[in-house]
Amino acid sequence: MALTDNDTQLVDPGQHDPQVVLVESENLTKLHNGLHAYHERVRERESLRVAHKGHEAMHLEMFLILIFSLIAGQFILIEWRKRHYRSYRVIPLYCYYILMSSFLTKLYYLPTN
């Protein structure tokens, strides 16, 4: 029976359309699953933060070691140049030859001359 604008239908409040109930339950399930996934991510992030507490201090130490190594390396190179000039000039040259040869061999590029 089709309803028109003039017709009114009284519906028992205890009766629900099964399709509406199904759609509402699906929406609630999606909402619950979404909230559950969100809370899982929050818990994982919090446990990761607690597990890596103090990790920032380690990064600072690594940065300071890097800066110190760069500065100390410059002084070592200057002293090497002053005291052993011939080896200072020859060793890097041999290292460049060895390094370039290994890269060219690894990349299968050999000169044809």
C-alpha contacts under 8 A as a table, 3 or more apart, distances in Angstrom:
res1	aa1	res2	aa2	distance
3	L	6	N	7.98
3	L	7	D	5.85
3	L	8	T	7.59
4	T	7	D	5.29
5	D	8	T	7.79
11	V	15	Q	7.20
12	D	15	Q	5.48
13	P	16	H	7.43
16	H	20	V	7.40
16	H	21	V	6.94
17	D	20	V	5.42
17	D	21	V	6.43
18	P	21	V	5.10
18	P	22	L	6.09
19	Q	22	L	5.04
19	Q	23	V	6.20
20	V	23	V	5.17
20	V	24	E	6.12
21	V	24	E	5.11
21	V	25	S	6.10
22	L	25	S	5.16
22	L	26	E	6.17
23	V	26	E	5.09
23	V	27	N	6.17
24	E	27	N	5.09
24	E	28	L	6.14
25	S	28	L	5.02
25	S	29	T	6.04
26	E	29	T	5.00
26	E	30	K	6.17
27	N	30	K	5.09
27	N	31	L	6.08
28	L	31	L	4.96
28	L	32	H	5.97
29	T	32	H	5.05
29	T	33	N	6.05
30	K	33	N	5.11
30	K	34	G	6.02
31	L	34	G	5.09
31	L	35	L	6.14
32	H	35	L	5.18
32	H	36	H	5.97
33	N	36	H	4.97
33	N	37	A	6.10
34	G	37	A	5.19
34	G	38	Y	6.18
35	L	38	Y	4.99
35	L	39	H	6.14
36	H	39	H	5.23
36	H	40	E	6.14
37	A	40	E	5.01
37	A	41	R	6.27
38	Y	41	R	5.19
38	Y	42	V	6.29
39	H	42	V	4.95
39	H	43	R	6.13
40	E	43	R	5.12
40	E	44	E	6.14
41	R	44	E	5.04
41	R	45	R	6.05
42	V	45	R	5.15
42	V	46	E	6.14
43	R	46	E	5.10
43	R	47	S	6.15
44	E	47	S	5.15
44	E	48	L	6.11
45	R	48	L	5.07
45	R	49	R	6.13
46	E	49	R	5.04
46	E	50	V	6.23
47	S	50	V	5.10
47	S	51	A	6.03
48	L	51	A	5.03
48	L	52	H	6.15
49	R	52	H	5.31
49	R	53	K	6.10
50	V	53	K	5.24
52	H	55	H	5.32
53	K	56	E	7.63
54	G	57	A	5.43
54	G	58	M	6.88
55	H	58	M	5.12
55	H	59	H	6.53
56	E	59	H	5.07
56	E	60	L	6.38
57	A	60	L	5.04
57	A	61	E	6.28
58	M	61	E	5.03
58	M	62	M	6.21
59	H	62	M	5.05
59	H	63	F	6.16
60	L	63	F	5.08
60	L	64	L	6.21
61	E	64	L	5.14
61	E	65	I	6.15
62	M	65	I	5.10
62	M	66	L	6.20
63	F	66	L	5.06
63	F	67	I	6.30
64	L	67	I	5.15
64	L	68	F	6.07
65	I	68	F	5.10
65	I	69	S	5.98
66	L	69	S	5.12
66	L	70	L	6.23
67	I	70	L	5.21
67	I	71	I	6.32
68	F	71	I	5.24
68	F	72	A	5.98
69	S	72	A	5.10
69	S	73	G	5.81
70	L	73	G	5.12
70	L	74	Q	6.42
71	I	74	Q	5.30
71	I	75	F	6.67
72	A	75	F	5.21
72	A	76	I	6.20
73	G	76	I	5.01
73	G	77	L	6.13
74	Q	77	L	5.16
74	Q	78	I	6.24
75	F	78	I	5.10
75	F	79	E	6.23
76	I	79	E	5.20
76	I	80	W	6.05
77	L	80	W	4.98
77	L	81	R	6.12
78	I	81	R	5.18
78	I	82	K	6.29
79	E	82	K	5.06
79	E	83	R	6.10
80	W	83	R	5.34
80	W	84	H	5.55
80	W	85	Y	7.00
80	W	88	Y	6.50
81	R	84	H	5.63
81	R	85	Y	4.81
81	R	88	Y	5.63
82	K	85	Y	6.12
84	H	87	S	5.74
84	H	88	Y	6.08
85	Y	88	Y	4.89
85	Y	89	R	6.32
86	R	89	R	5.31
86	R	90	V	6.24
87	S	90	V	4.98
87	S	91	I	5.67
88	Y	91	I	6.06
88	Y	92	P	7.04
89	R	92	P	6.31
89	R	93	L	6.81
90	V	93	L	5.23
90	V	94	Y	6.38
91	I	94	Y	5.23
91	I	95	C	6.14
92	P	95	C	4.90
92	P	96	Y	6.09
93	L	96	Y	5.19
93	L	97	Y	6.40
94	Y	97	Y	5.09
94	Y	98	I	6.19
95	C	98	I	5.13
95	C	99	L	5.92
96	Y	99	L	5.08
96	Y	100	M	5.93
97	Y	100	M	5.34
97	Y	101	S	6.00
98	I	101	S	5.17
98	I	102	S	6.15
99	L	102	S	5.23
99	L	103	F	6.30
100	M	103	F	5.13
100	M	104	L	6.08
101	S	104	L	5.16
101	S	105	T	6.05
102	S	105	T	5.14
102	S	106	K	5.99
103	F	106	K	5.08
103	F	107	L	6.13
104	L	107	L	5.19
104	L	108	Y	6.10
104	L	109	Y	5.14
104	L	110	L	6.41
105	T	108	Y	4.93
105	T	109	Y	6.04
105	T	110	L	6.66
106	K	109	Y	7.75
